[in-house]
Amino acid sequence: MRGVSLPSLQDAQEPGGWRQRRNSTHVTALLGLVYALGIARNERMLHHVRHDATIPAEPHAAARLWLNVPRRILDSALW
C-alpha cells in the first residue's frame, strides 16, 4: 500500500518484534485476529495462541474463551 506506514509489518520482520514491545496497538491487533480465528472456528490456531506463553494475557484469554464455547453452541450459530 503506497504512502501508508505500517510499523507492525516492520515489527513482524524483526525477531520477536511485537513480543518485545507489547504495546496496546499490538494487543488490539491480536485480539482482532483471535476474534477472526474464533468466528472462522480455526481451533488449531486458537490452541496455538492459548498455549503460546509469549502472547499477551488478553489475546491469550480470548482464545481460551473461544475454545471453551460448547460445540453445540457454535454449530447452532447463524452465519
Backbone torsions as a table, in degrees:
resi	resn	phi	psi	omega
1	MET	NA	121.7	-177.9
2	ARG	-72.1	139.3	173.7
3	GLY	72.6	6.6	-179.4
4	VAL	-111.6	125.5	178.4
5	SER	-93.6	123.4	179.8
6	LEU	-120.3	88.1	-178.4
7	PRO	-60.6	-27.6	-179.3
8	SER	-65.3	-29.6	176.4
9	LEU	-69.0	-35.8	175.7
10	GLN	-64.9	-41.8	178.7
11	ASP	-60.7	-38.4	-178.2
12	ALA	-65.2	-27.7	-179.0
13	GLN	-82.7	-21.3	179.2
14	GLU	-87.3	137.2	178.1
15	PRO	-57.6	119.9	178.3
16	GLY	70.0	20.9	-174.4
17	GLY	-50.6	-66.4	-177.6
18	TRP	-69.9	-28.3	-179.7
19	ARG	-66.4	-32.4	-179.7
20	GLN	-78.2	-32.8	-174.5
21	ARG	-87.7	-43.8	177.9
22	ARG	47.1	43.8	178.1
23	ASN	-84.6	172.1	-173.7
24	SER	-65.0	-29.4	177.6
25	THR	-64.1	-42.6	179.5
26	HIS	-66.4	-41.8	179.8
27	VAL	-63.6	-43.5	178.9
28	THR	-62.1	-42.4	178.1
29	ALA	-63.4	-42.3	179.0
30	LEU	-65.4	-37.6	176.7
31	LEU	-63.0	-39.7	176.8
32	GLY	-63.4	-40.5	178.0
33	LEU	-66.3	-40.9	178.7
34	VAL	-64.2	-40.3	177.1
35	TYR	-60.1	-46.3	178.9
36	ALA	-61.8	-40.5	177.4
37	LEU	-63.5	-38.9	178.7
38	GLY	-66.1	-46.3	178.9
39	ILE	-61.4	-38.5	-179.7
40	ALA	-80.1	-5.0	-178.3
41	ARG	59.1	38.6	179.8
42	ASN	-86.6	80.2	-175.5
43	GLU	-65.3	-33.6	-179.8
44	ARG	-60.2	-47.7	-179.7
45	MET	-72.7	-33.9	176.2
46	LEU	-62.9	-39.3	176.2
47	HIS	-63.2	-39.4	178.9
48	HIS	-61.7	-46.2	179.4
49	VAL	-62.1	-44.0	-177.1
50	ARG	-63.7	-34.5	-174.8
51	HIS	-96.7	-3.5	-179.8
52	ASP	-86.5	107.7	-176.3
53	ALA	-67.9	-14.3	-179.2
54	THR	-86.1	-9.6	179.7
55	ILE	-81.2	137.7	-179.6
56	PRO	-56.6	159.3	-172.5
57	ALA	-60.3	-40.7	-175.1
58	GLU	-63.5	-51.8	177.4
59	PRO	-64.8	-34.0	177.3
60	HIS	-59.6	-47.4	179.4
61	ALA	-66.7	-38.3	179.4
62	ALA	-63.0	-40.8	177.5
63	ALA	-63.5	-41.4	178.7
64	ARG	-61.4	-41.6	178.7
65	LEU	-62.4	-45.0	178.3
66	TRP	-60.2	-41.6	-178.1
67	LEU	-71.2	-19.1	179.4
68	ASN	-91.5	-3.3	176.5
69	VAL	-70.2	125.7	-179.1
70	PRO	-59.3	142.3	-179.1
71	ARG	-54.1	-40.4	-178.2
72	ARG	-63.1	-32.0	177.2
73	ILE	-70.7	-46.7	178.4
74	LEU	-60.4	-42.7	-178.2
75	ASP	-67.6	-25.5	-178.8
76	SER	-89.3	-7.0	-178.5
77	ALA	-65.3	141.0	177.2
78	LEU	-83.0	129.7	178.6
79	TRP	-109.8	NA	NA
